[in-house]
Amino acid sequence: MSILIKSFNKSPKYSIKWNNYFKVYEEILNKYKNKKIKFVEIGIGDGGSLFMWKSFFKNKIEIIGIDLNPEAKKLEKFGFKIAIGDQADPNFWKSFYKKYGKIDVLLDDGGHKNIQQITTLMESIDFIKPDGMIIIEDTHTSFMKKKGFKNPSKYSVVNFSNLIIENIHRQNPSINKKPNFISRKIESISFYDSMICFNFFKKEKKVYSKLIENNKKLRNYFTDYRHDGDFIRIKKKFEGKIGKIKKNTLAYSLVRKIFHRNFYLSLKEKLRIIKYKNLLKK
């Protein structure tokens, strides 16, 4: 039995978690153990998980719980800091960060609705310290129609995270898009069953990624075949009818221009991808 589950079971207050979360938490949060960090959890209920985190991280941690229920304030007598407010309200987050400042870890176990998860994420990105993270729990609601979630939809936090993936790729100059506050801060996104983790750079990244070579003298001896797979197959078919097609000839250029990454091949590729996508729906 893991240390975190033991802490969960021994908590003096009630809590509920999916069992697959514990392994993930021990993997991604272990680096913060015995360090002075500021940890925030949204949706604390009776407070059972707060005691679990206190036991897991040890005494150096500052734990702040957020809940909509004013009764949660009673947990302050156990040494926790408690904020009462609506996570779907941007004004709540403005006042929260004005009071508590930047934090290391934000764990969203709140209402799990699209607007709640996305508002929390976007209003918090600028207030996560370097090497920090935002963790959103119960992201399976992005695929639930019942209980008012009205998903799957283009407004779900999972689909929203896909937009952030595009932003992360702005670190590469090949995309030809300016870095923004997301690409400068978020290094990676980890997806798990019912959980998404946004991992922040140890230091804000203000420059593009750079392409490097190990030995420039060898460059002229390297032949790049990365994009020639389909073209080579089509060229062989033509050669079977008209004979050998040599490089730097009109026939070579014509076959390459017409078939290499053109309508025939792109349609073929699209049909294959559609086939793969249909497999995922089963």
PyMOL commands that set and color helices and strands:
alter all, ss='L'
color gray80, all
select helices_A, chain A and resi 3-10+21-32+48-57+70-78+90-100+114-127+139-143+157-171+173-175+216-221+229-242+250-259+263-280
alter helices_A, ss='H'
color red, helices_A
select strands_A, chain A and resi 38-42+62-67+81-84+103-108+128-137+186-192+195-200
alter strands_A, ss='S'
color yellow, strands_A
deselect
rebuild
show_as cartoon
